[in-house]
Amino acid sequence: SGSSESDYASLTINVPAPRISQQPTDTMVPVTETAVLTCAGQGFGDVKVKWLRRGSDPVPDKANTTTITTPDLITIILTIPNMLVADEGDYRCRYMNGGEKTFSD
């Protein structure tokens, strides 16, 4: 009575990068009013979402981020109250799962 075993076979899961289905749109608001930007996307696994500002400028501290998750969509909303000239700039969202990142345009 004997036995024999095969070599191990490696099984790797390929998790695709998240996909952004709704890009944020250019928005103009009067000084002291509230600006709202929205971005939406999908992804597999533990998807993290974040708003970024072009260059080294951080998203203003007064900004609020709301994330709405449904089975088919992850929507991230950036609300900046009391807009000032210093808050003006280019903003984009980032969707990330594991090491894969996807940015809005």
Contacts in CASP RR format, 6 or more apart in sequence:
PFRMAT RR
TARGET T0000
AUTHOR 0000-0000-0000
METHOD contacts of the structure
MODEL  1
SGSSESDYASLTINVPAPRISQQPTDTMVPVTETAVLTCAGQGFGDVKVK
WLRRGSDPVPDKANTTTITTPDLITIILTIPNMLVADEGDYRCRYMNGGE
KTFSD
15 44 0 8 1.000
15 45 0 8 1.000
15 97 0 8 1.000
15 98 0 8 1.000
15 100 0 8 1.000
16 43 0 8 1.000
16 44 0 8 1.000
16 100 0 8 1.000
17 97 0 8 1.000
17 100 0 8 1.000
17 101 0 8 1.000
17 102 0 8 1.000
18 41 0 8 1.000
18 42 0 8 1.000
18 43 0 8 1.000
18 44 0 8 1.000
18 47 0 8 1.000
18 95 0 8 1.000
18 96 0 8 1.000
18 97 0 8 1.000
18 100 0 8 1.000
18 101 0 8 1.000
18 102 0 8 1.000
19 41 0 8 1.000
19 42 0 8 1.000
19 43 0 8 1.000
19 95 0 8 1.000
19 102 0 8 1.000
20 39 0 8 1.000
20 40 0 8 1.000
20 41 0 8 1.000
20 93 0 8 1.000
20 95 0 8 1.000
20 102 0 8 1.000
20 103 0 8 1.000
20 104 0 8 1.000
21 40 0 8 1.000
21 41 0 8 1.000
21 42 0 8 1.000
21 73 0 8 1.000
22 38 0 8 1.000
22 39 0 8 1.000
22 40 0 8 1.000
22 41 0 8 1.000
22 75 0 8 1.000
23 39 0 8 1.000
23 104 0 8 1.000
23 105 0 8 1.000
24 37 0 8 1.000
24 38 0 8 1.000
24 39 0 8 1.000
24 78 0 8 1.000
24 91 0 8 1.000
24 92 0 8 1.000
24 93 0 8 1.000
24 104 0 8 1.000
25 37 0 8 1.000
27 35 0 8 1.000
27 36 0 8 1.000
27 37 0 8 1.000
29 35 0 8 1.000
29 83 0 8 1.000
30 83 0 8 1.000
31 83 0 8 1.000
31 84 0 8 1.000
31 85 0 8 1.000
32 82 0 8 1.000
32 83 0 8 1.000
32 84 0 8 1.000
33 82 0 8 1.000
33 83 0 8 1.000
34 79 0 8 1.000
34 80 0 8 1.000
34 81 0 8 1.000
34 82 0 8 1.000
34 83 0 8 1.000
35 78 0 8 1.000
35 79 0 8 1.000
35 80 0 8 1.000
35 83 0 8 1.000
35 87 0 8 1.000
36 77 0 8 1.000
36 78 0 8 1.000
36 79 0 8 1.000
36 80 0 8 1.000
37 51 0 8 1.000
37 77 0 8 1.000
37 78 0 8 1.000
37 91 0 8 1.000
38 75 0 8 1.000
38 76 0 8 1.000
38 77 0 8 1.000
38 78 0 8 1.000
39 49 0 8 1.000
39 51 0 8 1.000
39 75 0 8 1.000
39 76 0 8 1.000
39 92 0 8 1.000
39 93 0 8 1.000
39 104 0 8 1.000
40 73 0 8 1.000
40 74 0 8 1.000
40 75 0 8 1.000
40 76 0 8 1.000
41 73 0 8 1.000
41 74 0 8 1.000
41 75 0 8 1.000
41 95 0 8 1.000
42 72 0 8 1.000
42 73 0 8 1.000
42 74 0 8 1.000
43 74 0 8 1.000
43 95 0 8 1.000
43 97 0 8 1.000
44 97 0 8 1.000
45 97 0 8 1.000
45 98 0 8 1.000
46 97 0 8 1.000
46 98 0 8 1.000
47 74 0 8 1.000
47 95 0 8 1.000
47 96 0 8 1.000
47 97 0 8 1.000
48 95 0 8 1.000
48 96 0 8 1.000
48 97 0 8 1.000
49 67 0 8 1.000
49 74 0 8 1.000
49 76 0 8 1.000
49 93 0 8 1.000
49 94 0 8 1.000
49 95 0 8 1.000
49 96 0 8 1.000
50 65 0 8 1.000
50 76 0 8 1.000
50 93 0 8 1.000
50 94 0 8 1.000
50 96 0 8 1.000
51 59 0 8 1.000
51 63 0 8 1.000
51 65 0 8 1.000
51 76 0 8 1.000
51 78 0 8 1.000
51 91 0 8 1.000
51 92 0 8 1.000
51 93 0 8 1.000
51 94 0 8 1.000
52 59 0 8 1.000
52 91 0 8 1.000
52 92 0 8 1.000
52 93 0 8 1.000
52 94 0 8 1.000
52 103 0 8 1.000
53 59 0 8 1.000
53 89 0 8 1.000
53 90 0 8 1.000
53 91 0 8 1.000
54 89 0 8 1.000
54 90 0 8 1.000
54 91 0 8 1.000
54 92 0 8 1.000
57 89 0 8 1.000
59 65 0 8 1.000
59 78 0 8 1.000
59 91 0 8 1.000
60 80 0 8 1.000
60 86 0 8 1.000
60 87 0 8 1.000
62 80 0 8 1.000
62 81 0 8 1.000
62 82 0 8 1.000
63 78 0 8 1.000
63 79 0 8 1.000
63 80 0 8 1.000
64 78 0 8 1.000
64 79 0 8 1.000
64 80 0 8 1.000
64 81 0 8 1.000
65 76 0 8 1.000
65 77 0 8 1.000
65 78 0 8 1.000
65 79 0 8 1.000
66 76 0 8 1.000
66 77 0 8 1.000
66 79 0 8 1.000
67 74 0 8 1.000
67 75 0 8 1.000
67 76 0 8 1.000
67 77 0 8 1.000
68 74 0 8 1.000
68 75 0 8 1.000
68 76 0 8 1.000
68 77 0 8 1.000
69 75 0 8 1.000
74 95 0 8 1.000
76 93 0 8 1.000
78 91 0 8 1.000
78 93 0 8 1.000
80 87 0 8 1.000
92 103 0 8 1.000
92 104 0 8 1.000
92 105 0 8 1.000
93 103 0 8 1.000
93 104 0 8 1.000
94 101 0 8 1.000
94 102 0 8 1.000
94 103 0 8 1.000
94 104 0 8 1.000
95 101 0 8 1.000
95 102 0 8 1.000
95 103 0 8 1.000
96 102 0 8 1.000
END
